[in-house]
Amino acid sequence: MGASIVTLVLGVSIAAFFMWTNHNGQKRDRERDWGK
Amino acid sequence: MKLAKVKVEYTGGTTITERVTLDPATGQVLLPPRLRALMEKMDESECSPAFGLEYKGFVLPVAVLADGTYQVSMPAEPQSGIRQVLNAVAYPSKDQRQQNARYLHTLSAASLGGFVGYVHTSSSLDFQTIVGATILAVVGVLLWYVGFIGMKGD
């Protein structure tokens, strides 16, 4: 059970981290396009 | 003084691309007389254009000051050392986002492969097996979805 919880936490953490970086990158691209 | 590319876009669809002189220290932009004359002529029949200057990957809006000169606000200089590395990870470019998405799809495939293997190797379908297999499947689908969003690229 412990291993399953670790797998879940790790998977969700990886997903959340890459969603965050993806959002940051898109935001920076938009700011560059608009010259902000 | 440096040369920089500017683009003047009018609502009617006319776009003028020209090179200007830029002072990076002050942000002052010196337009060639040809471009000034063209813009004055266009102003007779067009609305105010979108006036942008390309500098180090940025498109900076060019503002007209009260004395008739042109100015851009210069972007901050990039940081150095570990902050630059962290900055590159936290703010990936479009291509880097695509690579991250591919990596997530690899992890997703591994997770779903693990799910199938886990179910097939378990002798009985008890509670622990069901929970473990479900978590692997959920993580596989979640990673696929986040990778899918990252592949969008816009």
N, CA and C atoms of all chains as a GROMACS GRO file, in nm:
protein
  570
    1MET      N    1   0.082  -0.122   0.000
    1MET     CA    2   0.000   0.000   0.000
    1MET      C    3   0.086   0.127   0.000
    2GLY      N    4   0.194   0.120   0.081
    2GLY     CA    5   0.284   0.235   0.089
    2GLY      C    6   0.346   0.269  -0.045
    3ALA      N    7   0.385   0.165  -0.119
    3ALA     CA    8   0.447   0.186  -0.251
    3ALA      C    9   0.347   0.250  -0.347
    4SER      N   10   0.220   0.208  -0.335
    4SER     CA   11   0.117   0.263  -0.423
    4SER      C   12   0.096   0.412  -0.397
    5ILE      N   13   0.096   0.447  -0.268
    5ILE     CA   14   0.080   0.589  -0.232
    5ILE      C   15   0.198   0.671  -0.285
    6VAL      N   16   0.319   0.616  -0.270
    6VAL     CA   17   0.439   0.685  -0.320
    6VAL      C   18   0.429   0.704  -0.471
    7THR      N   19   0.381   0.600  -0.541
    7THR     CA   20   0.365   0.609  -0.687
    7THR      C   21   0.266   0.719  -0.724
    8LEU      N   22   0.156   0.723  -0.650
    8LEU     CA   23   0.053   0.824  -0.677
    8LEU      C   24   0.107   0.966  -0.653
    9VAL      N   25   0.172   0.983  -0.539
    9VAL     CA   26   0.226   1.116  -0.504
    9VAL      C   27   0.332   1.159  -0.606
   10LEU      N   28   0.420   1.067  -0.644
   10LEU     CA   29   0.525   1.098  -0.741
   10LEU      C   30   0.465   1.134  -0.877
   11GLY      N   31   0.368   1.053  -0.921
   11GLY     CA   32   0.304   1.078  -1.051
   11GLY      C   33   0.234   1.213  -1.055
   12VAL      N   34   0.158   1.242  -0.949
   12VAL     CA   35   0.084   1.370  -0.944
   12VAL      C   36   0.183   1.487  -0.935
   13SER      N   37   0.292   1.467  -0.859
   13SER     CA   38   0.392   1.574  -0.846
   13SER      C   39   0.457   1.603  -0.981
   14ILE      N   40   0.494   1.498  -1.054
   14ILE     CA   41   0.556   1.518  -1.186
   14ILE      C   42   0.459   1.590  -1.279
   15ALA      N   43   0.334   1.545  -1.277
   15ALA     CA   44   0.233   1.608  -1.363
   15ALA      C   45   0.214   1.756  -1.327
   16ALA      N   46   0.206   1.783  -1.197
   16ALA     CA   47   0.186   1.921  -1.152
   16ALA      C   48   0.306   2.008  -1.188
   17PHE      N   49   0.427   1.954  -1.173
   17PHE     CA   50   0.548   2.032  -1.204
   17PHE      C   51   0.552   2.070  -1.352
   18PHE      N   52   0.524   1.971  -1.438
   18PHE     CA   53   0.531   2.002  -1.582
   18PHE      C   54   0.414   2.090  -1.628
   19MET      N   55   0.302   2.079  -1.560
   19MET     CA   56   0.192   2.172  -1.592
   19MET      C   57   0.232   2.315  -1.555
   20TRP      N   58   0.300   2.328  -1.443
   20TRP     CA   59   0.345   2.461  -1.397
   20TRP      C   60   0.447   2.520  -1.495
   21THR      N   61   0.548   2.440  -1.533
   21THR     CA   62   0.650   2.491  -1.626
   21THR      C   63   0.588   2.523  -1.762
   22ASN      N   64   0.493   2.440  -1.804
   22ASN     CA   65   0.425   2.463  -1.932
   22ASN      C   66   0.350   2.596  -1.930
   23HIS      N   67   0.283   2.620  -1.818
   23HIS     CA   68   0.209   2.747  -1.802
   23HIS      C   69   0.306   2.866  -1.804
   24ASN      N   70   0.418   2.852  -1.732
   24ASN     CA   71   0.518   2.960  -1.728
   24ASN      C   72   0.571   2.990  -1.868
   25GLY      N   73   0.605   2.884  -1.942
   25GLY     CA   74   0.661   2.902  -2.076
   25GLY      C   75   0.563   2.969  -2.170
   26GLN      N   76   0.437   2.927  -2.163
   26GLN     CA   77   0.334   2.987  -2.249
   26GLN      C   78   0.315   3.134  -2.214
   27LYS      N   79   0.316   3.163  -2.084
   27LYS     CA   80   0.298   3.302  -2.037
   27LYS      C   81   0.413   3.389  -2.087
   28ARG      N   82   0.535   3.338  -2.077
   28ARG     CA   83   0.651   3.416  -2.123
   28ARG      C   84   0.645   3.438  -2.274
   29ASP      N   85   0.602   3.336  -2.348
   29ASP     CA   86   0.590   3.351  -2.493
   29ASP      C   87   0.489   3.460  -2.529
   30ARG      N   88   0.377   3.460  -2.456
   30ARG     CA   89   0.274   3.562  -2.481
   30ARG      C   90   0.328   3.702  -2.450
   31GLU      N   91   0.401   3.712  -2.340
   31GLU     CA   92   0.456   3.843  -2.301
   31GLU      C   93   0.556   3.892  -2.404
   32ARG      N   94   0.636   3.800  -2.460
   32ARG     CA   95   0.734   3.838  -2.562
   32ARG      C   96   0.662   3.884  -2.688
   33ASP      N   97   0.554   3.811  -2.723
   33ASP     CA   98   0.480   3.848  -2.844
   33ASP      C   99   0.421   3.988  -2.833
   34TRP      N  100   0.375   4.020  -2.712
   34TRP     CA  101   0.311   4.150  -2.693
   34TRP      C  102   0.409   4.256  -2.646
   35GLY      N  103   0.534   4.216  -2.628
   35GLY     CA  104   0.637   4.313  -2.592
   35GLY      C  105   0.624   4.369  -2.453
   36LYS      N  106   0.567   4.290  -2.361
   36LYS     CA  107   0.551   4.341  -2.224
   36LYS      C  108   0.680   4.321  -2.145
   37MET      N  109   2.546   5.216  -3.019
   37MET     CA  110   2.434   5.212  -3.113
   37MET      C  111   2.431   5.076  -3.185
   38LYS      N  112   2.312   5.024  -3.202
   38LYS     CA  113   2.296   4.896  -3.270
   38LYS      C  114   2.185   4.908  -3.374
   39LEU      N  115   2.193   4.820  -3.472
   39LEU     CA  116   2.085   4.815  -3.570
   39LEU      C  117   1.979   4.717  -3.521
   40ALA      N  118   1.854   4.752  -3.539
   40ALA     CA  119   1.745   4.665  -3.495
   40ALA      C  120   1.635   4.667  -3.601
   41LYS      N  121   1.559   4.557  -3.604
   41LYS     CA  122   1.452   4.545  -3.703
   41LYS      C  123   1.321   4.594  -3.642
   42VAL      N  124   1.249   4.676  -3.715
   42VAL     CA  125   1.118   4.720  -3.667
   42VAL      C  126   1.010   4.676  -3.767
   43LYS      N  127   0.891   4.661  -3.713
   43LYS     CA  128   0.777   4.625  -3.798
   43LYS      C  129   0.662   4.718  -3.765
   44VAL      N  130   0.609   4.785  -3.867
   44VAL     CA  131   0.497   4.877  -3.848
   44VAL      C  132   0.376   4.814  -3.919
   45GLU      N  133   0.276   4.776  -3.840
   45GLU     CA  134   0.159   4.708  -3.896
   45GLU      C  135   0.035   4.797  -3.887
   46TYR      N  136  -0.030   4.818  -4.000
   46TYR     CA  137  -0.150   4.902  -4.006
   46TYR      C  138  -0.274   4.814  -4.010
   47THR      N  139  -0.385   4.873  -3.970
   47THR     CA  140  -0.511   4.798  -3.965
   47THR      C  141  -0.555   4.749  -4.102
   48GLY      N  142  -0.519   4.823  -4.205
   48GLY     CA  143  -0.558   4.783  -4.341
   48GLY      C  144  -0.480   4.665  -4.396
   49GLY      N  145  -0.378   4.621  -4.325
   49GLY     CA  146  -0.301   4.507  -4.369
   49GLY      C  147  -0.161   4.542  -4.418
   50THR      N  148  -0.135   4.671  -4.436
   50THR     CA  149  -0.001   4.712  -4.481
   50THR      C  150   0.099   4.693  -4.367
   51THR      N  151   0.209   4.629  -4.400
   51THR     CA  152   0.315   4.608  -4.301
   51THR      C  153   0.447   4.660  -4.357
   52ILE      N  154   0.513   4.745  -4.282
   52ILE     CA  155   0.643   4.799  -4.322
   52ILE      C  156   0.749   4.737  -4.231
   53THR      N  157   0.848   4.675  -4.293
   53THR     CA  158   0.962   4.620  -4.217
   53THR      C  159   1.086   4.703  -4.252
   54GLU      N  160   1.155   4.748  -4.150
   54GLU     CA  161   1.269   4.839  -4.173
   54GLU      C  162   1.373   4.818  -4.064
   55ARG      N  163   1.494   4.865  -4.088
   55ARG     CA  164   1.599   4.863  -3.985
   55ARG      C  165   1.618   5.003  -3.931
   56VAL      N  166   1.634   5.010  -3.800
   56VAL     CA  167   1.653   5.140  -3.735
   56VAL      C  168   1.778   5.133  -3.648
   57THR      N  169   1.816   5.247  -3.595
   57THR     CA  170   1.929   5.252  -3.502
   57THR      C  171   1.874   5.259  -3.360
   58LEU      N  172   1.929   5.171  -3.275
   58LEU     CA  173   1.882   5.163  -3.137
   58LEU      C  174   1.999   5.190  -3.042
   59ASP      N  175   1.973   5.274  -2.943
   59ASP     CA  176   2.071   5.295  -2.837
   59ASP      C  177   2.030   5.205  -2.719
   60PRO      N  178   2.099   5.090  -2.697
   60PRO     CA  179   2.056   4.997  -2.592
   60PRO      C  180   2.062   5.057  -2.452
   61ALA      N  181   2.148   5.157  -2.432
   61ALA     CA  182   2.161   5.216  -2.298
   61ALA      C  183   2.039   5.299  -2.261
   62THR      N  184   1.988   5.376  -2.356
   62THR     CA  185   1.875   5.464  -2.326
   62THR      C  186   1.742   5.415  -2.383
   63GLY      N  187   1.749   5.325  -2.481
   63GLY     CA  188   1.626   5.277  -2.545
   63GLY      C  189   1.576   5.370  -2.654
   64GLN      N  190   1.659   5.470  -2.689
   64GLN     CA  191   1.617   5.566  -2.793
   64GLN      C  192   1.628   5.501  -2.931
   65VAL      N  193   1.526   5.523  -3.014
   65VAL     CA  194   1.520   5.466  -3.147
   65VAL      C  195   1.529   5.578  -3.250
   66LEU      N  196   1.624   5.564  -3.344
   66LEU     CA  197   1.639   5.666  -3.449
   66LEU      C  198   1.589   5.606  -3.580
   67LEU      N  199   1.483   5.667  -3.634
   67LEU     CA  200   1.423   5.616  -3.758
   67LEU      C  201   1.489   5.678  -3.880
   68PRO      N  202   1.509   5.603  -3.987
   68PRO     CA  203   1.560   5.662  -4.110
   68PRO      C  204   1.454   5.756  -4.170
   69PRO      N  205   1.498   5.863  -4.237
   69PRO     CA  206   1.402   5.961  -4.292
   69PRO      C  207   1.298   5.895  -4.385
   70ARG      N  208   1.341   5.789  -4.457
   70ARG     CA  209   1.248   5.720  -4.548
   70ARG      C  210   1.129   5.662  -4.471
   71LEU      N  211   1.157   5.600  -4.358
   71LEU     CA  212   1.050   5.541  -4.278
   71LEU      C  213   0.960   5.649  -4.218
   72ARG      N  214   1.018   5.756  -4.172
   72ARG     CA  215   0.939   5.868  -4.118
   72ARG      C  216   0.842   5.921  -4.223
   73ALA      N  217   0.895   5.940  -4.344
   73ALA     CA  218   0.813   5.994  -4.453
   73ALA      C  219   0.700   5.897  -4.488
   74LEU      N  220   0.734   5.768  -4.490
   74LEU     CA  221   0.632   5.667  -4.520
   74LEU      C  222   0.522   5.666  -4.415
   75MET      N  223   0.562   5.674  -4.288
   75MET     CA  224   0.464   5.670  -4.180
   75MET      C  225   0.376   5.794  -4.182
   76GLU      N  226   0.436   5.909  -4.212
   76GLU     CA  227   0.355   6.032  -4.220
   76GLU      C  228   0.252   6.022  -4.333
   77LYS      N  229   0.295   5.963  -4.444
   77LYS     CA  230   0.203   5.944  -4.557
   77LYS      C  231   0.091   5.847  -4.521
   78MET      N  232   0.127   5.740  -4.452
   78MET     CA  233   0.028   5.639  -4.414
   78MET      C  234  -0.072   5.695  -4.311
   79ASP      N  235  -0.024   5.785  -4.224
   79ASP     CA  236  -0.110   5.842  -4.121
   79ASP      C  237  -0.227   5.922  -4.180
   80GLU      N  238  -0.212   5.967  -4.305
   80GLU     CA  239  -0.319   6.043  -4.370
   80GLU      C  240  -0.442   5.956  -4.397
   81SER      N  241  -0.420   5.825  -4.414
   81SER     CA  242  -0.532   5.738  -4.452
   81SER      C  243  -0.550   5.617  -4.360
   82GLU      N  244  -0.470   5.608  -4.254
   82GLU     CA  245  -0.476   5.489  -4.169
   82GLU      C  246  -0.486   5.527  -4.022
   83CYS      N  247  -0.532   5.431  -3.940
   83CYS     CA  248  -0.532   5.450  -3.795
   83CYS      C  249  -0.389   5.431  -3.744
   84SER      N  250  -0.371   5.454  -3.614
   84SER     CA  251  -0.238   5.438  -3.554
   84SER      C  252  -0.190   5.294  -3.571
   85PRO      N  253  -0.066   5.274  -3.614
   85PRO     CA  254  -0.018   5.138  -3.637
   85PRO      C  255   0.034   5.072  -3.509
   86ALA      N  256   0.053   4.940  -3.518
   86ALA     CA  257   0.126   4.867  -3.413
   86ALA      C  258   0.272   4.873  -3.451
   87PHE      N  259   0.354   4.933  -3.365
   87PHE     CA  260   0.493   4.960  -3.397
   87PHE      C  261   0.580   4.881  -3.300
   88GLY      N  262   0.646   4.776  -3.350
   88GLY     CA  263   0.727   4.689  -3.265
   88GLY      C  264   0.871   4.680  -3.312
   89LEU      N  265   0.960   4.666  -3.216
   89LEU     CA  266   1.104   4.653  -3.245
   89LEU      C  267   1.153   4.519  -3.192
   90GLU      N  268   1.224   4.444  -3.275
   90GLU     CA  269   1.276   4.313  -3.233
   90GLU      C  270   1.414   4.330  -3.171
   91TYR      N  271   1.427   4.281  -3.047
   91TYR     CA  272   1.555   4.291  -2.976
   91TYR      C  273   1.574   4.168  -2.887
   92LYS      N  274   1.676   4.088  -2.918
   92LYS     CA  275   1.711   3.967  -2.841
   92LYS      C  276   1.591   3.876  -2.818
   93GLY      N  277   1.513   3.855  -2.922
   93GLY     CA  278   1.397   3.765  -2.912
   93GLY      C  279   1.271   3.832  -2.861
   94PHE      N  280   1.282   3.953  -2.810
   94PHE     CA  281   1.165   4.025  -2.760
   94PHE      C  282   1.109   4.114  -2.872
   95VAL      N  283   0.978   4.136  -2.869
   95VAL     CA  284   0.918   4.236  -2.956
   95VAL      C  285   0.874   4.351  -2.866
   96LEU      N  286   0.950   4.460  -2.871
   96LEU     CA  287   0.925   4.573  -2.780
   96LEU      C  288   0.840   4.679  -2.849
   97PRO      N  289   0.735   4.726  -2.782
   97PRO     CA  290   0.654   4.832  -2.843
   97PRO      C  291   0.730   4.965  -2.847
   98VAL      N  292   0.724   5.033  -2.960
   98VAL     CA  293   0.793   5.161  -2.976
   98VAL      C  294   0.694   5.273  -2.943
   99ALA      N  295   0.732   5.358  -2.850
   99ALA     CA  296   0.645   5.468  -2.808
   99ALA      C  297   0.697   5.600  -2.867
  100VAL      N  298   0.602   5.686  -2.902
  100VAL     CA  299   0.639   5.819  -2.952
  100VAL      C  300   0.632   5.916  -2.836
  101LEU      N  301   0.741   5.984  -2.809
  101LEU     CA  302   0.745   6.080  -2.698
  101LEU      C  303   0.689   6.215  -2.742
  102ALA      N  304   0.669   6.305  -2.646
  102ALA     CA  305   0.609   6.437  -2.674
  102ALA      C  306   0.694   6.519  -2.771
  103ASP      N  307   0.828   6.500  -2.764
  103ASP     CA  308   0.917   6.578  -2.852
  103ASP      C  309   0.934   6.514  -2.990
  104GLY      N  310   0.856   6.409  -3.019
  104GLY     CA  311   0.858   6.348  -3.152
  104GLY      C  312   0.961   6.238  -3.168
  105THR      N  313   1.039   6.209  -3.063
  105THR     CA  314   1.137   6.100  -3.071
  105THR      C  315   1.070   5.967  -3.036
  106TYR      N  316   1.140   5.860  -3.071
  106TYR     CA  317   1.086   5.726  -3.047
  106TYR      C  318   1.169   5.656  -2.940
  107GLN      N  319   1.098   5.577  -2.859
  107GLN     CA  320   1.164   5.516  -2.743
  107GLN      C  321   1.107   5.377  -2.717
  108VAL      N  322   1.194   5.286  -2.672
  108VAL     CA  323   1.147   5.154  -2.625
  108VAL      C  324   1.200   5.134  -2.483
  109SER      N  325   1.125   5.057  -2.403
  109SER     CA  326   1.176   5.023  -2.270
  109SER      C  327   1.251   4.891  -2.284
  110MET      N  328   1.379   4.893  -2.248
  110MET     CA  329   1.466   4.778  -2.269
  110MET      C  330   1.433   4.668  -2.166
  111PRO      N  331   1.434   4.539  -2.210
  111PRO     CA  332   1.409   4.430  -2.116
  111PRO      C  333   1.528   4.410  -2.022
  112ALA      N  334   1.502   4.348  -1.909
  112ALA     CA  335   1.610   4.324  -1.812
  112ALA      C  336   1.712   4.225  -1.870
  113GLU      N  337   1.838   4.245  -1.836
  113GLU     CA  338   1.944   4.155  -1.884
  113GLU      C  339   1.927   4.017  -1.820
  114PRO      N  340   1.959   3.907  -1.894
  114PRO     CA  341   1.945   3.774  -1.837
  114PRO      C  342   2.039   3.752  -1.718
  115GLN      N  343   1.992   3.669  -1.622
  115GLN     CA  344   2.075   3.642  -1.504
  115GLN      C  345   2.185   3.542  -1.540
  116SER      N  346   2.277   3.522  -1.448
  116SER     CA  347   2.386   3.428  -1.475
  116SER      C  348   2.387   3.318  -1.369
  117GLY      N  349   2.463   3.210  -1.398
  117GLY     CA  350   2.483   3.103  -1.301
  117GLY      C  351   2.362   3.014  -1.281
  118ILE      N  352   2.343   2.971  -1.157
  118ILE     CA  353   2.240   2.872  -1.124
  118ILE      C  354   2.100   2.927  -1.149
  119ARG      N  355   2.085   3.060  -1.133
  119ARG     CA  356   1.953   3.121  -1.155
  119ARG      C  357   1.910   3.109  -1.300
  120GLN      N  358   2.011   3.119  -1.391
  120GLN     CA  359   1.980   3.106  -1.533
  120GLN      C  360   1.934   2.962  -1.565
  121VAL      N  361   2.002   2.864  -1.502
  121VAL     CA  362   1.966   2.723  -1.523
  121VAL      C  363   1.823   2.698  -1.473
  122LEU      N  364   1.796   2.745  -1.352
  122LEU     CA  365   1.662   2.726  -1.295
  122LEU      C  366   1.556   2.799  -1.377
  123ASN      N  367   1.595   2.915  -1.426
  123ASN     CA  368   1.504   2.995  -1.509
  123ASN      C  369   1.467   2.919  -1.637
  124ALA      N  370   1.568   2.852  -1.697
  124ALA     CA  371   1.544   2.776  -1.820
  124ALA      C  372   1.450   2.658  -1.794
  125VAL      N  373   1.461   2.597  -1.675
  125VAL     CA  374   1.373   2.484  -1.641
  125VAL      C  375   1.232   2.534  -1.613
  126ALA      N  376   1.223   2.643  -1.540
  126ALA     CA  377   1.091   2.695  -1.499
  126ALA      C  378   1.018   2.764  -1.614
  127TYR      N  379   1.092   2.817  -1.711
  127TYR     CA  380   1.030   2.889  -1.824
  127TYR      C  381   1.076   2.828  -1.956
  128PRO      N  382   1.028   2.708  -1.990
  128PRO     CA  383   1.076   2.642  -2.112
  128PRO      C  384   1.022   2.708  -2.238
  129SER      N  385   1.103   2.698  -2.345
  129SER     CA  386   1.058   2.748  -2.475
  129SER      C  387   0.957   2.650  -2.536
  130LYS      N  388   0.905   2.685  -2.653
  130LYS     CA  389   0.806   2.599  -2.717
  130LYS      C  390   0.863   2.459  -2.745
  131ASP      N  391   0.985   2.453  -2.798
  131ASP     CA  392   1.047   2.324  -2.827
  131ASP      C  393   1.075   2.245  -2.700
  132GLN      N  394   1.118   2.314  -2.596
  132GLN     CA  395   1.144   2.245  -2.469
  132GLN      C  396   1.015   2.192  -2.409
  133ARG      N  397   0.906   2.265  -2.426
  133ARG     CA  398   0.776   2.216  -2.377
  133ARG      C  399   0.735   2.089  -2.451
  134GLN      N  400   0.765   2.085  -2.580
  134GLN     CA  401   0.734   1.965  -2.658
  134GLN      C  402   0.816   1.846  -2.608
  135GLN      N  403   0.943   1.871  -2.578
  135GLN     CA  404   1.029   1.763  -2.527
  135GLN      C  405   0.979   1.716  -2.390
  136ASN      N  406   0.939   1.809  -2.305
  136ASN     CA  407   0.882   1.772  -2.175
  136ASN      C  408   0.758   1.685  -2.194
  137ALA      N  409   0.676   1.722  -2.293
  137ALA     CA  410   0.553   1.646  -2.318
  137ALA      C  411   0.586   1.505  -2.365
  138ARG      N  412   0.690   1.491  -2.448
  138ARG     CA  413   0.731   1.358  -2.493
  138ARG      C  414   0.779   1.274  -2.374
  139TYR      N  415   0.853   1.338  -2.285
  139TYR     CA  416   0.901   1.269  -2.166
  139TYR      C  417   0.783   1.222  -2.081
  140LEU      N  418   0.682   1.307  -2.065
  140LEU     CA  419   0.563   1.268  -1.989
  140LEU      C  420   0.491   1.151  -2.055
  141HIS      N  421   0.486   1.149  -2.188
  141HIS     CA  422   0.422   1.038  -2.258
  141HIS      C  423   0.501   0.909  -2.239
  142THR      N  424   0.633   0.919  -2.229
  142THR     CA  425   0.715   0.801  -2.201
  142THR      C  426   0.683   0.747  -2.061
  143LEU      N  427   0.675   0.838  -1.964
  143LEU     CA  428   0.641   0.798  -1.827
  143LEU      C  429   0.500   0.738  -1.821
  144SER      N  430   0.410   0.797  -1.900
  144SER     CA  431   0.273   0.746  -1.905
  144SER      C  432   0.271   0.603  -1.959
  145ALA      N  433   0.346   0.579  -2.067
  145ALA     CA  434   0.353   0.444  -2.125
  145ALA      C  435   0.412   0.346  -2.025
  146ALA      N  436   0.515   0.390  -1.951
  146ALA     CA  437   0.576   0.303  -1.849
  146ALA      C  438   0.475   0.269  -1.740
  147SER      N  439   0.397   0.370  -1.702
  147SER     CA  440   0.298   0.350  -1.596
  147SER      C  441   0.188   0.253  -1.641
  148LEU      N  442   0.142   0.269  -1.764
  148LEU     CA  443   0.036   0.180  -1.814
  148LEU      C  444   0.091   0.038  -1.837
  149GLY      N  445   0.219   0.031  -1.881
  149GLY     CA  446   0.282  -0.101  -1.893
  149GLY      C  447   0.294  -0.168  -1.757
  150GLY      N  448   0.330  -0.087  -1.657
  150GLY     CA  449   0.338  -0.138  -1.521
  150GLY      C  450   0.203  -0.186  -1.470
  151PHE      N  451   0.100  -0.114  -1.508
  151PHE     CA  452  -0.037  -0.151  -1.469
  151PHE      C  453  -0.072  -0.291  -1.522
  152VAL      N  454  -0.045  -0.314  -1.651
  152VAL     CA  455  -0.076  -0.444  -1.713
  152VAL      C  456   0.007  -0.555  -1.648
  153GLY      N  457   0.137  -0.525  -1.630
  153GLY     CA  458   0.225  -0.625  -1.569
  153GLY      C  459   0.184  -0.656  -1.426
  154TYR      N  460   0.145  -0.554  -1.354
  154TYR     CA  461   0.106  -0.570  -1.213
  154TYR      C  462  -0.017  -0.660  -1.202
  155VAL      N  463  -0.115  -0.637  -1.289
  155VAL     CA  464  -0.238  -0.716  -1.286
  155VAL      C  465  -0.210  -0.861  -1.325
  156HIS      N  466  -0.126  -0.878  -1.429
  156HIS     CA  467  -0.101  -1.013  -1.480
  156HIS      C  468  -0.015  -1.097  -1.386
  157THR      N  469   0.069  -1.033  -1.307
  157THR     CA  470   0.158  -1.111  -1.220
  157THR      C  471   0.098  -1.137  -1.082
  158SER      N  472  -0.012  -1.069  -1.050
  158SER     CA  473  -0.070  -1.092  -0.917
  158SER      C  474  -0.151  -1.222  -0.918
  159SER      N  475  -0.134  -1.302  -0.813
  159SER     CA  476  -0.200  -1.434  -0.807
  159SER      C  477  -0.349  -1.419  -0.779
  160SER      N  478  -0.385  -1.322  -0.696
  160SER     CA  479  -0.528  -1.304  -0.665
  160SER      C  480  -0.564  -1.155  -0.677
  161LEU      N  481  -0.688  -1.130  -0.707
  161LEU     CA  482  -0.734  -0.991  -0.727
  161LEU      C  483  -0.785  -0.935  -0.593
  162ASP      N  484  -0.694  -0.918  -0.500
  162ASP     CA  485  -0.734  -0.866  -0.368
  162ASP      C  486  -0.736  -0.712  -0.367
  163PHE      N  487  -0.769  -0.657  -0.253
  163PHE     CA  488  -0.785  -0.511  -0.241
  163PHE      C  489  -0.655  -0.436  -0.274
  164GLN      N  490  -0.544  -0.488  -0.223
  164GLN     CA  491  -0.415  -0.421  -0.244
  164GLN      C  492  -0.378  -0.419  -0.393
  165THR      N  493  -0.406  -0.528  -0.462
  165THR     CA  494  -0.377  -0.535  -0.606
  165THR      C  495  -0.462  -0.435  -0.683
  166ILE      N  496  -0.589  -0.428  -0.645
  166ILE     CA  497  -0.680  -0.336  -0.715
  166ILE      C  498  -0.636  -0.191  -0.694
  167VAL      N  499  -0.601  -0.157  -0.569
  167VAL     CA  500  -0.558  -0.018  -0.540
  167VAL      C  501  -0.429   0.014  -0.616
  168GLY      N  502  -0.332  -0.077  -0.611
  168GLY     CA  503  -0.204  -0.054  -0.680
  168GLY      C  504  -0.221  -0.039  -0.830
  169ALA      N  505  -0.304  -0.127  -0.889
  169ALA     CA  506  -0.326  -0.123  -1.033
  169ALA      C  507  -0.402   0.004  -1.072
  170THR      N  508  -0.501   0.041  -0.990
  170THR     CA  509  -0.580   0.162  -1.020
  170THR      C  510  -0.491   0.286  -1.016
  171ILE      N  511  -0.404   0.294  -0.916
  171ILE     CA  512  -0.315   0.410  -0.906
  171ILE      C  513  -0.223   0.418  -1.027
  172LEU      N  514  -0.169   0.305  -1.071
  172LEU     CA  515  -0.082   0.305  -1.189
  172LEU      C  516  -0.160   0.353  -1.313
  173ALA      N  517  -0.284   0.305  -1.326
  173ALA     CA  518  -0.366   0.345  -1.441
  173ALA      C  519  -0.398   0.494  -1.436
  174VAL      N  520  -0.434   0.543  -1.317
  174VAL     CA  521  -0.468   0.685  -1.302
  174VAL      C  522  -0.346   0.772  -1.332
  175VAL      N  523  -0.230   0.734  -1.279
  175VAL     CA  524  -0.108   0.811  -1.305
  175VAL      C  525  -0.074   0.808  -1.454
  176GLY      N  526  -0.093   0.692  -1.518
  176GLY     CA  527  -0.067   0.681  -1.662
  176GLY      C  528  -0.154   0.774  -1.743
  177VAL      N  529  -0.283   0.777  -1.710
  177VAL     CA  530  -0.375   0.865  -1.784
  177VAL      C  531  -0.345   1.012  -1.754
  178LEU      N  532  -0.314   1.044  -1.628
  178LEU     CA  533  -0.284   1.183  -1.589
  178LEU      C  534  -0.159   1.234  -1.661
  179LEU      N  535  -0.055   1.151  -1.664
  179LEU     CA  536   0.068   1.193  -1.732
  179LEU      C  537   0.046   1.207  -1.882
  180TRP      N  538  -0.036   1.120  -1.938
  180TRP     CA  539  -0.068   1.132  -2.081
  180TRP      C  540  -0.138   1.265  -2.108
  181TYR      N  541  -0.235   1.299  -2.020
  181TYR     CA  542  -0.313   1.421  -2.041
  181TYR      C  543  -0.224   1.546  -2.031
  182VAL      N  544  -0.138   1.550  -1.929
  182VAL     CA  545  -0.050   1.667  -1.913
  182VAL      C  546   0.046   1.677  -2.032
  183GLY      N  547   0.096   1.563  -2.079
  183GLY     CA  548   0.181   1.563  -2.199
  183GLY      C  549   0.105   1.610  -2.321
  184PHE      N  550  -0.020   1.571  -2.329
  184PHE     CA  551  -0.107   1.612  -2.440
  184PHE      C  552  -0.125   1.764  -2.442
  185ILE      N  553  -0.145   1.822  -2.322
  185ILE     CA  554  -0.159   1.967  -2.310
  185ILE      C  555  -0.027   2.035  -2.351
  186GLY      N  556   0.085   1.977  -2.308
  186GLY     CA  557   0.216   2.034  -2.341
  186GLY      C  558   0.246   2.028  -2.490
  187MET      N  559   0.191   1.928  -2.558
  187MET     CA  560   0.213   1.912  -2.703
  187MET      C  561   0.140   2.020  -2.785
  188LYS      N  562   0.045   2.085  -2.722
  188LYS     CA  563  -0.036   2.183  -2.794
  188LYS      C  564   0.053   2.291  -2.855
  189GLY      N  565   0.152   2.334  -2.776
  189GLY     CA  566   0.257   2.420  -2.831
  189GLY      C  567   0.224   2.568  -2.842
  190ASP      N  568   0.102   2.612  -2.825
  190ASP     CA  569   0.067   2.754  -2.839
  190ASP      C  570   0.098   2.832  -2.711
   0.00000   0.00000   0.00000
